[in-house]
Amino acid sequence: MSISEVRAAYTERAEEYISLLGSVADTHELDRELITRWAASLDGPLLDAGCGPGHWTDHLRRLGHDVEGVDLTPAFVARAAERFPAVPFRVASFDDLGVPAAGLAGILAWYSLIHLEPDRVPSALDELARCIRPGGSLLLGFFDGVSIEPFAHKVVTAYFWPPTAMAQRLEAAGFAVEEVHTRTDPGRRPHAAIIARRTS
């Protein structure tokens, strides 16, 4: 799935996505607790990579963090800037997040790698690792599955990942996995989240 295809798919459905999923109040309580706890452990600038409507970026700002949101889709960036004017947003991709090397204390990548073809995930994780200082942290959210396989996401093709397989990719990119969380909610696809520390 090319960058242009993903961008076009989300541009077409941006307003629908924002109305359904563009508020922290619409998220699962356990996700809010995890993201809040993760951020509290960090001291320094944060990046919400693949910020979408910007609600998690604003949540981190409200918690007192210096945070910026980036997304592949200009329509999301424009609407996020309108909705949360106190937060900086810009367009960027996992090919180049536009951040100096080791410039961040942490990155939130919440369901933002799900559309990448599996063979492109290692390079995206390398870019995340480049941006995070040693000792900094990544919080990654994705769809849990028994194998790495595509499925028909409502917007555009996405992929399931077993947490063990994602953990292996993270370790290869220079992270140490610290926490793995999984959850299956009624009527929803299985969820996974990993907290990983940048080692070097």
Phi and psi restraints in degrees (value plus and minus 20) as a CYANA .aco file:
   2 SER   PHI     -95.9   -55.9
   2 SER   PSI     141.4   181.4
   3 ILE   PHI     -77.6   -37.6
   3 ILE   PSI     -63.2   -23.2
   4 SER   PHI     -84.9   -44.9
   4 SER   PSI     -55.8   -15.8
   5 GLU   PHI     -88.4   -48.4
   5 GLU   PSI     -62.7   -22.7
   6 VAL   PHI     -85.4   -45.4
   6 VAL   PSI     -65.1   -25.1
   7 ARG   PHI     -79.1   -39.1
   7 ARG   PSI     -65.2   -25.2
   8 ALA   PHI     -84.0   -44.0
   8 ALA   PSI     -61.0   -21.0
   9 ALA   PHI     -84.6   -44.6
   9 ALA   PSI     -62.6   -22.6
  10 TYR   PHI     -95.2   -55.2
  10 TYR   PSI     -51.8   -11.8
  11 THR   PHI     -81.3   -41.3
  11 THR   PSI     -62.4   -22.4
  12 GLU   PHI     -83.8   -43.8
  12 GLU   PSI     -52.2   -12.2
  13 ARG   PHI    -136.1   -96.1
  13 ARG   PSI      -0.7    39.3
  14 ALA   PHI     -78.7   -38.7
  14 ALA   PSI     -68.7   -28.7
  15 GLU   PHI     -86.0   -46.0
  15 GLU   PSI     -58.3   -18.3
  16 GLU   PHI     -82.7   -42.7
  16 GLU   PSI     -63.9   -23.9
  17 TYR   PHI     -82.1   -42.1
  17 TYR   PSI     -65.7   -25.7
  18 ILE   PHI     -81.5   -41.5
  18 ILE   PSI     -61.6   -21.6
  19 SER   PHI     -87.3   -47.3
  19 SER   PSI     -51.2   -11.2
  20 LEU   PHI    -110.7   -70.7
  20 LEU   PSI     -56.2   -16.2
  21 LEU   PHI    -151.7  -111.7
  21 LEU   PSI      -5.4    34.6
  22 GLY   PHI    -114.8   -74.8
  22 GLY   PSI       1.4    41.4
  23 SER   PHI    -155.9  -115.9
  23 SER   PSI     119.7   159.7
  24 VAL   PHI     -80.8   -40.8
  24 VAL   PSI     -51.5   -11.5
  25 ALA   PHI     -82.7   -42.7
  25 ALA   PSI     -42.5    -2.5
  26 ASP   PHI    -106.8   -66.8
  26 ASP   PSI     -21.8    18.2
  27 THR   PHI    -114.0   -74.0
  27 THR   PSI     146.5   186.5
  28 HIS   PHI     -92.1   -52.1
  28 HIS   PSI     119.6   159.6
  29 GLU   PHI     -76.3   -36.3
  29 GLU   PSI     -58.8   -18.8
  30 LEU   PHI     -87.2   -47.2
  30 LEU   PSI     -52.9   -12.9
  31 ASP   PHI     -87.0   -47.0
  31 ASP   PSI     -63.3   -23.3
  32 ARG   PHI     -80.7   -40.7
  32 ARG   PSI     -62.7   -22.7
  33 GLU   PHI     -85.1   -45.1
  33 GLU   PSI     -61.8   -21.8
  34 LEU   PHI     -86.3   -46.3
  34 LEU   PSI     -68.0   -28.0
  35 ILE   PHI     -84.2   -44.2
  35 ILE   PSI     -60.5   -20.5
  36 THR   PHI     -84.1   -44.1
  36 THR   PSI     -64.7   -24.7
  37 ARG   PHI     -85.8   -45.8
  37 ARG   PSI     -62.5   -22.5
  38 TRP   PHI     -79.1   -39.1
  38 TRP   PSI     -68.4   -28.4
  39 ALA   PHI     -83.8   -43.8
  39 ALA   PSI     -53.8   -13.8
  40 ALA   PHI     -85.0   -45.0
  40 ALA   PSI     -40.7    -0.7
  41 SER   PHI    -104.4   -64.4
  41 SER   PSI     -23.2    16.8
  42 LEU   PHI    -132.9   -92.9
  42 LEU   PSI     126.1   166.1
  43 ASP   PHI    -149.8  -109.8
  43 ASP   PSI      85.1   125.1
  44 GLY   PHI     119.7   159.7
  44 GLY   PSI    -198.8  -158.8
  45 PRO   PHI     -88.0   -48.0
  45 PRO   PSI     123.7   163.7
  46 LEU   PHI    -139.8   -99.8
  46 LEU   PSI     137.8   177.8
  47 LEU   PHI    -149.8  -109.8
  47 LEU   PSI     112.9   152.9
  48 ASP   PHI    -118.6   -78.6
  48 ASP   PSI      79.9   119.9
  49 ALA   PHI    -112.0   -72.0
  49 ALA   PSI      96.1   136.1
  50 GLY   PHI      61.9   101.9
  50 GLY   PSI      30.2    70.2
  51 CYS   PHI     -92.7   -52.7
  51 CYS   PSI     -36.1     3.9
  52 GLY   PHI      36.8    76.8
  52 GLY   PSI    -148.5  -108.5
  53 PRO   PHI     -89.5   -49.5
  53 PRO   PSI     -28.4    11.6
  54 GLY   PHI      70.2   110.2
  54 GLY   PSI     -14.6    25.4
  55 HIS   PHI     -88.6   -48.6
  55 HIS   PSI     -57.3   -17.3
  56 TRP   PHI     -91.6   -51.6
  56 TRP   PSI     -54.6   -14.6
  57 THR   PHI     -80.2   -40.2
  57 THR   PSI     -66.5   -26.5
  58 ASP   PHI     -85.8   -45.8
  58 ASP   PSI     -56.2   -16.2
  59 HIS   PHI     -79.0   -39.0
  59 HIS   PSI     -65.2   -25.2
  60 LEU   PHI     -85.0   -45.0
  60 LEU   PSI     -58.1   -18.1
  61 ARG   PHI     -82.8   -42.8
  61 ARG   PSI     -62.5   -22.5
  62 ARG   PHI     -85.4   -45.4
  62 ARG   PSI     -43.1    -3.1
  63 LEU   PHI    -100.4   -60.4
  63 LEU   PSI     -23.5    16.5
  64 GLY   PHI      80.3   120.3
  64 GLY   PSI      -6.6    33.4
  65 HIS   PHI    -114.8   -74.8
  65 HIS   PSI     129.6   169.6
  66 ASP   PHI    -101.4   -61.4
  66 ASP   PSI      85.9   125.9
  67 VAL   PHI    -157.9  -117.9
  67 VAL   PSI     127.8   167.8
  68 GLU   PHI    -148.3  -108.3
  68 GLU   PSI     126.4   166.4
  69 GLY   PHI    -131.5   -91.5
  69 GLY   PSI     116.1   156.1
  70 VAL   PHI    -149.1  -109.1
  70 VAL   PSI     127.6   167.6
  71 ASP   PHI    -170.9  -130.9
  71 ASP   PSI     134.9   174.9
  72 LEU   PHI     -90.6   -50.6
  72 LEU   PSI     -47.0    -7.0
  73 THR   PHI    -120.1   -80.1
  73 THR   PSI      92.6   132.6
  74 PRO   PHI     -76.1   -36.1
  74 PRO   PSI     -53.8   -13.8
  75 ALA   PHI     -82.8   -42.8
  75 ALA   PSI     -59.0   -19.0
  76 PHE   PHI     -86.5   -46.5
  76 PHE   PSI     -64.5   -24.5
  77 VAL   PHI     -81.7   -41.7
  77 VAL   PSI     -62.8   -22.8
  78 ALA   PHI     -83.7   -43.7
  78 ALA   PSI     -64.7   -24.7
  79 ARG   PHI     -91.0   -51.0
  79 ARG   PSI     -56.4   -16.4
  80 ALA   PHI     -82.5   -42.5
  80 ALA   PSI     -61.6   -21.6
  81 ALA   PHI     -83.9   -43.9
  81 ALA   PSI     -55.0   -15.0
  82 GLU   PHI     -89.1   -49.1
  82 GLU   PSI     -63.4   -23.4
  83 ARG   PHI     -95.7   -55.7
  83 ARG   PSI     -53.0   -13.0
  84 PHE   PHI    -150.6  -110.6
  84 PHE   PSI      52.0    92.0
  85 PRO   PHI     -85.4   -45.4
  85 PRO   PSI     -34.7     5.3
  86 ALA   PHI    -102.7   -62.7
  86 ALA   PSI     -24.4    15.6
  87 VAL   PHI    -132.4   -92.4
  87 VAL   PSI     115.0   155.0
  88 PRO   PHI     -98.7   -58.7
  88 PRO   PSI     113.5   153.5
  89 PHE   PHI    -151.4  -111.4
  89 PHE   PSI     129.0   169.0
  90 ARG   PHI    -176.3  -136.3
  90 ARG   PSI     145.4   185.4
  91 VAL   PHI    -106.6   -66.6
  91 VAL   PSI     112.0   152.0
  92 ALA   PHI    -181.7  -141.7
  92 ALA   PSI     142.9   182.9
  93 SER   PHI    -147.8  -107.8
  93 SER   PSI     152.5   192.5
  94 PHE   PHI     -93.6   -53.6
  94 PHE   PSI     -25.7    14.3
  95 ASP   PHI     -92.8   -52.8
  95 ASP   PSI     -52.2   -12.2
  96 ASP   PHI    -180.9  -140.9
  96 ASP   PSI      86.5   126.5
  97 LEU   PHI    -100.5   -60.5
  97 LEU   PSI     -25.7    14.3
  98 GLY   PHI      49.8    89.8
  98 GLY   PSI      12.6    52.6
  99 VAL   PHI    -141.0  -101.0
  99 VAL   PSI     118.3   158.3
 100 PRO   PHI     -80.3   -40.3
 100 PRO   PSI     131.2   171.2
 101 ALA   PHI     -77.4   -37.4
 101 ALA   PSI     114.6   154.6
 102 ALA   PHI      37.4    77.4
 102 ALA   PSI      10.7    50.7
 103 GLY   PHI    -108.6   -68.6
 103 GLY   PSI     -26.2    13.8
 104 LEU   PHI    -143.0  -103.0
 104 LEU   PSI     128.2   168.2
 105 ALA   PHI    -100.8   -60.8
 105 ALA   PSI     -46.6    -6.6
 106 GLY   PHI    -188.9  -148.9
 106 GLY   PSI     137.4   177.4
 107 ILE   PHI    -150.4  -110.4
 107 ILE   PSI     111.7   151.7
 108 LEU   PHI    -117.1   -77.1
 108 LEU   PSI     101.0   141.0
 109 ALA   PHI    -143.9  -103.9
 109 ALA   PSI      59.2    99.2
 110 TRP   PHI    -112.9   -72.9
 110 TRP   PSI      81.9   121.9
 111 TYR   PHI      39.9    79.9
 111 TYR   PSI       7.6    47.6
 112 SER   PHI    -120.0   -80.0
 112 SER   PSI     -28.4    11.6
 113 LEU   PHI    -120.8   -80.8
 113 LEU   PSI     -18.8    21.2
 114 ILE   PHI     -87.3   -47.3
 114 ILE   PSI     -43.2    -3.2
 115 HIS   PHI    -114.1   -74.1
 115 HIS   PSI     -24.8    15.2
 116 LEU   PHI     -93.9   -53.9
 116 LEU   PSI     114.0   154.0
 117 GLU   PHI     -80.3   -40.3
 117 GLU   PSI     122.7   162.7
 118 PRO   PHI     -71.9   -31.9
 118 PRO   PSI     -56.1   -16.1
 119 ASP   PHI     -94.3   -54.3
 119 ASP   PSI     -28.6    11.4
 120 ARG   PHI    -115.8   -75.8
 120 ARG   PSI     -32.8     7.2
 121 VAL   PHI     -83.7   -43.7
 121 VAL   PSI     -63.1   -23.1
 122 PRO   PHI     -76.9   -36.9
 122 PRO   PSI     -60.5   -20.5
 123 SER   PHI     -88.2   -48.2
 123 SER   PSI     -54.9   -14.9
 124 ALA   PHI     -85.6   -45.6
 124 ALA   PSI     -61.3   -21.3
 125 LEU   PHI     -86.3   -46.3
 125 LEU   PSI     -55.1   -15.1
 126 ASP   PHI     -81.6   -41.6
 126 ASP   PSI     -59.5   -19.5
 127 GLU   PHI     -87.5   -47.5
 127 GLU   PSI     -60.5   -20.5
 128 LEU   PHI     -80.9   -40.9
 128 LEU   PSI     -64.3   -24.3
 129 ALA   PHI     -83.5   -43.5
 129 ALA   PSI     -58.4   -18.4
 130 ARG   PHI     -78.8   -38.8
 130 ARG   PSI     -56.2   -16.2
 131 CYS   PHI    -102.1   -62.1
 131 CYS   PSI     -40.4    -0.4
 132 ILE   PHI    -116.7   -76.7
 132 ILE   PSI     112.9   152.9
 133 ARG   PHI     -89.1   -49.1
 133 ARG   PSI     133.8   173.8
 134 PRO   PHI     -74.4   -34.4
 134 PRO   PSI     111.1   151.1
 135 GLY   PHI      71.8   111.8
 135 GLY   PSI     -33.2     6.8
 136 GLY   PHI     -95.2   -55.2
 136 GLY   PSI     157.2   197.2
 137 SER   PHI    -154.8  -114.8
 137 SER   PSI     129.0   169.0
 138 LEU   PHI    -139.0   -99.0
 138 LEU   PSI     114.1   154.1
 139 LEU   PHI    -136.4   -96.4
 139 LEU   PSI      97.6   137.6
 140 LEU   PHI    -136.8   -96.8
 140 LEU   PSI     106.9   146.9
 141 GLY   PHI    -133.2   -93.2
 141 GLY   PSI     120.1   160.1
 142 PHE   PHI    -180.8  -140.8
 142 PHE   PSI     156.7   196.7
 143 PHE   PHI    -108.7   -68.7
 143 PHE   PSI     105.5   145.5
 144 ASP   PHI     -99.7   -59.7
 144 ASP   PSI     118.0   158.0
 145 GLY   PHI    -171.3  -131.3
 145 GLY   PSI     144.5   184.5
 146 VAL   PHI     -97.2   -57.2
 146 VAL   PSI     -37.4     2.6
 147 SER   PHI    -170.7  -130.7
 147 SER   PSI     144.2   184.2
 148 ILE   PHI     -98.1   -58.1
 148 ILE   PSI      89.8   129.8
 149 GLU   PHI    -174.0  -134.0
 149 GLU   PSI     131.1   171.1
 150 PRO   PHI     -98.9   -58.9
 150 PRO   PSI     137.6   177.6
 151 PHE   PHI    -167.6  -127.6
 151 PHE   PSI     145.5   185.5
 152 ALA   PHI    -105.3   -65.3
 152 ALA   PSI      66.3   106.3
 153 HIS   PHI     -85.6   -45.6
 153 HIS   PSI     134.5   174.5
 154 LYS   PHI     -81.8   -41.8
 154 LYS   PSI     -48.6    -8.6
 155 VAL   PHI    -116.3   -76.3
 155 VAL   PSI     -74.5   -34.5
 156 VAL   PHI    -181.3  -141.3
 156 VAL   PSI     138.0   178.0
 157 THR   PHI     -66.6   -26.6
 157 THR   PSI     112.9   152.9
 158 ALA   PHI    -148.0  -108.0
 158 ALA   PSI     157.7   197.7
 159 TYR   PHI    -151.0  -111.0
 159 TYR   PSI     119.4   159.4
 160 PHE   PHI    -101.2   -61.2
 160 PHE   PSI     126.1   166.1
 161 TRP   PHI    -154.5  -114.5
 161 TRP   PSI     108.4   148.4
 162 PRO   PHI     -85.5   -45.5
 162 PRO   PSI     116.1   156.1
 163 PRO   PHI     -75.8   -35.8
 163 PRO   PSI     -53.7   -13.7
 164 THR   PHI     -84.5   -44.5
 164 THR   PSI     -59.3   -19.3
 165 ALA   PHI     -88.4   -48.4
 165 ALA   PSI     -61.3   -21.3
 166 MET   PHI     -85.4   -45.4
 166 MET   PSI     -59.0   -19.0
 167 ALA   PHI     -81.0   -41.0
 167 ALA   PSI     -59.4   -19.4
 168 GLN   PHI     -82.8   -42.8
 168 GLN   PSI     -61.8   -21.8
 169 ARG   PHI     -85.4   -45.4
 169 ARG   PSI     -58.6   -18.6
 170 LEU   PHI     -84.4   -44.4
 170 LEU   PSI     -63.8   -23.8
 171 GLU   PHI     -84.0   -44.0
 171 GLU   PSI     -57.7   -17.7
 172 ALA   PHI     -84.7   -44.7
 172 ALA   PSI     -47.0    -7.0
 173 ALA   PHI    -106.3   -66.3
 173 ALA   PSI     -22.7    17.3
 174 GLY   PHI      82.6   122.6
 174 GLY   PSI       2.9    42.9
 175 PHE   PHI    -130.4   -90.4
 175 PHE   PSI     132.5   172.5
 176 ALA   PHI    -129.8   -89.8
 176 ALA   PSI     100.0   140.0
 177 VAL   PHI     -91.9   -51.9
 177 VAL   PSI     106.9   146.9
 178 GLU   PHI    -128.0   -88.0
 178 GLU   PSI     -56.6   -16.6
 179 GLU   PHI    -162.2  -122.2
 179 GLU   PSI     121.4   161.4
 180 VAL   PHI    -147.8  -107.8
 180 VAL   PSI     107.2   147.2
 181 HIS   PHI    -142.8  -102.8
 181 HIS   PSI     116.8   156.8
 182 THR   PHI    -153.2  -113.2
 182 THR   PSI     132.7   172.7
 183 ARG   PHI    -180.4  -140.4
 183 ARG   PSI     120.0   160.0
 184 THR   PHI    -142.9  -102.9
 184 THR   PSI      94.7   134.7
 185 ASP   PHI    -118.2   -78.2
 185 ASP   PSI     126.2   166.2
 186 PRO   PHI     -74.2   -34.2
 186 PRO   PSI     109.8   149.8
 187 GLY   PHI      57.4    97.4
 187 GLY   PSI     -11.5    28.5
 188 ARG   PHI    -149.7  -109.7
 188 ARG   PSI     137.6   177.6
 189 ARG   PHI     -89.5   -49.5
 189 ARG   PSI     129.6   169.6
 190 PRO   PHI     -78.7   -38.7
 190 PRO   PSI     121.3   161.3
 191 HIS   PHI    -131.6   -91.6
 191 HIS   PSI     126.8   166.8
 192 ALA   PHI    -160.2  -120.2
 192 ALA   PSI     131.3   171.3
 193 ALA   PHI    -165.2  -125.2
 193 ALA   PSI     121.0   161.0
 194 ILE   PHI    -149.1  -109.1
 194 ILE   PSI     113.4   153.4
 195 ILE   PHI    -123.2   -83.2
 195 ILE   PSI     105.6   145.6
 196 ALA   PHI    -153.8  -113.8
 196 ALA   PSI     120.2   160.2
 197 ARG   PHI    -119.5   -79.5
 197 ARG   PSI     114.9   154.9
 198 ARG   PHI     -92.2   -52.2
 198 ARG   PSI     104.5   144.5
 199 THR   PHI    -114.0   -74.0
 199 THR   PSI     -53.6   -13.6
